[in-house]
């Protein structure tokens, strides 16, 4: 080591040693713990993909064996103000936020406050009779027969939670619960209301108290356009090839449990680390969340979905992942748990494909072994 204290006189430090210390202290996450060839190749690839996809800004996280080896921003968080993306930049989660809602439900399951196989009518006594055949387990796994937002749903109406629930209750089930898989945002909206019913707390407050604060995720929170949010990125969309700001939605629509969070890659590194432990949930609960749910006939469903996560085999590597898309943002979180490798890409363009970026970047790092 250049700065071996036994090889220098007291209070005399060479210029080379000072440069080494300074370089080490200032070493960016993007260079620590990875080969120079991979560093350069990833940088070149990400920049090329951003140009190809017309992405204004992107934040990239790579975590290996519990250590951040790359946390770097590319492009612009705010095009109008020419603000660059940095690791602290806050993006909207989209449906990647479902993993937090599912974790909150499983916390309440462990505490005996929610039953995985309990009928929804236990918690929603005024619900239609069909809900008596729907279980919490089926809501978590998108096998409950719930659908997505109706085509005529007014995203600019300032709904109350009770109004949202009444709307969801009015929509007939698309299929008998437990017989099919169909991705359902409304199912997760209902889970957020369930958390409120069971705890007496808004689900976002429950997440803050039970997950974000204990893990030191200081930038993660439910969306609020009214609040001052440091390092908040702007969302964008392309209209006939021209960049436009994100569309406006009513505040209540930005607070539902189907994916209405702010987060950044530094907080997601803390989240990723916690999932290798039992700080939040027992290992048995995490394993259940990361196992594809089965239909009532005992057969696997087409979605390869557990609770809040997709589970997939990619060239012999098990990947637990989820994407998100909402209001001018697209996100992707890929966790190769057996390899202890996680890659996250957060972008601020509607229609971008960060999942393609995370997949390719992961392949580049897995190839290093």
N, C-alpha and C positions, 0 to 999 in steps of 0.2 A: 504494500500500500504506500502511496506517495507521501502520506502524512504520518508515518510511524514516528511517534514522539521520542522513541529511544534513539533515533538517528539524527536528531537536531538539537542544537543548543537551546536552553530555556530562553523563551521570549524572542527567539529568532526563527522566523518561518520563511521559507523560500517563496519566491513569486509563484513558482509552479504549484506549491502546496496551496497557497491562497486561491489560485485559479481553480484547483481541484475542488476545494471546499465550496467556493462560490458556485461552480458548475453543478455540484451535487445538490446544493440547496435550491437552486433554480431549475433543476431538472424537471421538465414537464411530465405529467402523467403519460403523455403520448410517446415518451421514449423509454420509460423505465420498464425493464424486464422483458424486452422483446428484441429480436434480432434486427439489425439495421435494414436488412433486405425486406423483411416483413413490414417494418415501419414504412419504408418508401413505397412498397407495393400497395399497402392499404391506403395510404394517402392518395396515390395516383388513381386507384380504383374509385374511392369515394368521390373525389373531385370530378372524375369522368362521369360517374353515375348522376351526380347532382346536375351536371351540365346537360346530360342526356334527358333527365326527367324534369329539368327546369325548376329544381328545388332551390328556393332562396337561401334557406339555412338548415343546418343539420348538426345534431349533437351525437357523438359516437362514444360509447362506453364498451370497453373490453375488460373483463375481470377473469383472472385465472388463479385457481387455488386460493381464493379469498383475497387476492391482491389486485388492486387496480393497475393494469398495465397500459391502459390508454383511456383518457377522458379528455376529449378534445372537441372544440367547436369548429364548424366550417361554414363559410358564407355569412348571411345576414339574419339576425333575429328580427330586425325592423328595417325594412327597405327604405321607408320614408326618411327615417332619421339616420340611416347608414350605421346601425349598431351591429357589431359583429356577434356571432354566436360564441359563447364560452361555456365551460362546464357548468357554470351556475345558472345558465339560461333556463327559464321555466317554460315548458310546453304543456299543452292540454293533452290529456291521456287518451281520450277516446275509450274504446272498449278494453284497452289494456288495464283500465281501472277495475274491471270486473274481478280480478284476482284479489283485490283488497276487500271488496264486498263479500266474496265467498269466504275469505279468511275470517271476517267478522262474524258471519253466520256460523262457521265452524267453532269459533270461540264460544258462542252461545250454546252450541250443541254440546261441547265439552262440559259446560257449566250446568247442563240439564234444563236450560231455559227454552230450547228449541229441540224438537224431535225430528230427526232426518226423515223418518217415515210417517210422521204425523200428517193428517189431512189439513189442508189449508184452512178449512172451515173452523178448525180449532182456534185459529188466530184471527180469522175474518168471519165471524159468525153471521154477518149480513151478506156474505157472498152467495152467488148462485149455487144451486144444488150440485152442479157439475164439478165444482171445486172440492167437493167431498172426496172425489176420486184422485185429486192431485196432491202429491206429497212435496215437502220441501226438497227432498233429494232430486225429484224430477225438475223442479225449478232450477236448481243449481246446475243440472246437467243438460238443460235445454230439451228435455223429453216430456214436458208437462202438457203440451198441446197449445201453449201460449204462442202468440205470433209477434210480429214487429209492429211499429207504429202504423196506424191506418194511413192510407194514401192522402186522406183529407185532414190529417192531424195538423192542428194549427200550432206551429212552433213559436209563434209570436204572441200567443195568448198567455197571460199571466196566471197559469193554473195553480190551484192549491193542491196539496197532497191528496185531500179527500176527493177532489174532482178528478184527479188522475186515476185514483183507485176505482172510482165509479165508472170511468171510461173503460178501464181494463176489465172490470167485472161484466160490462155490457157486451164484450166481444166473445162470441161463442168459441169454444175450444176447436182448434183446427183438426184434431185427431184424438182418439182415446189416449189418455195419459199413459206413458210408458210403452207405447207401441211404435213410436218413430222418434227421429231426432230432427229438430228444426231450430236453428239459431234464433233466440228470442231476446230482444232488448227489453220488452215489456215484462218478461219473467224476472229480470234483474231489477227493474224498477220496483216490482212487487216485493222483492227481497229487501230492498232498502226500506220500504214501508213496514215490512215485517220486523226489521230491527228496531224501528221506531216504536212499534206496538209493544214489543217484548221488553225493551229497556226504558221506554219513556223518553229516549233521547233521539234527536235527529241523527240519522246514520252517519253523517259527516262528522258530527261531534264525537260519536262513538269511535270512529276511525282515528280521529285526532288523539283522543285520550288513551286508546288501547293499542294503537299501532305506531302512528307517526311520532308522537312525543317520546315514547319509550325507546324508539330506535334512533332518535336524533334526526329524523327526517324533517328538518326545519323549513323547507320550502314546499313541502307537499301539503295540499289542502283542497277542499272543494272549491270549484271555480266561483269567482266573484268579479264581475267586470267593474263594479263600483269601488272595490277596495284598491288601495295602493299595494301592488304586488311587485317587489323588487325583481329585476331581471326577467320580466315577463316578455315573451316573444309575441309577435303579431302573427296571425294566421292568414293564409292567402289561398286564392283559387285562380285558375286560368280561365278566362272567358274570351273565346275566339283568339287565343294566343296571347292575350293581354293580362298581365297580373292585376288582380283586384283584391281588396281586403275581404276578410271573412264575412259571411252573412250574419246578421244579428238574430239572436233568439231571445225569448223571454227568460228572465232570471231563473224561474223555477225549473225550466227545462235543462238548465246548466247545473242542477244540484241533485240529479237523480243517480241511483246506484248502478246504472248500466254503463257508466264511464264518464264522469264529470269531475275530473281531478286536474290539478296542476301538479307537475313534478319535474325534477331535473335528473340528470344522470348521476350526480353525486349522491342524491337521496336514493336512487334506485340501486346503487352499489351497496348501500346500507341494508336495503330491503333484501337484496340477493344474499348477502352474508347471513342475515337472520334466518333465511329459509334453509340453511344448512344446520341450524340449531333447533332447539325446542323452546326458544324464547317466547314464541307466540302460540304455537300449537304443539301437541304431542306428535311424535314421528308417525304414529298410526293415522292421525288425522291428515297429515301432509301426504302420506302415501295414498290415502283414499282420494284426495283431491287430484292426485297425479296418476290416477288409474282410470282408463276409459270406463264410463258407466255402461251398464248393460240394460237392455230392455226387459220388460216383464217376462218375456219368454226365455230369458237367460242368454240371448244372443247379443253380440256387440252391435253398436249402432254405427252409422256411416260417418259421424262427426269426429270420432276419436277424441272425445271431450270428457274431462273429468268434472271438477268443480272450479270454474274460473280459469281453466287452462286447457289448451289442446296438447295432446301427447302424440308424438310422431317419431318413427325411426327414420333417420337420414343417413344412408350409407353406413349402417351399422352403429350409428350413434343415437342414443335416446335423447330427444329434444322436447322439453316442456316449454311451450311458447304461447304468445298471444299478440295479436295486432290490435291497433285502435285507429279509428277514423272519426273525426268530429270537428266541425267548424273551422276548416282550414288547416287541420293538423292530421298527420299520419304517424303512427308509432309502431314499434316492433320490439318485443322482448323475447330473446331466445336463450334458454338455459339448458346447456348440455351437461346435465347433472353428474353423469358418470365420469365425464372428463373434467368436471369442475371448471367449465368454461361458460361464461355468459357474455353475450353480445347484445347491446341495445342501440337502436337508432331512433332518434326523435326528429321529426321534420315538420316544417311549417308550410306545407302545400297540400291542399286537397287533391286526392288522386295520385299522390306519390306512392312509391312502393318500397318503403324502408325494409320490409320483410325480405326482399330480394338482396338488399345490402347486408343485413345481418347474417343471412344464410351464407353469402359468398365470403364475407369477412371471417366468419367462423371456420369455413373450410380452409382459409389461408392459415389460420392459427393452428387448426388441428393437423395440418400437413407438416407443421414444424416438428412434431414428435418423432 
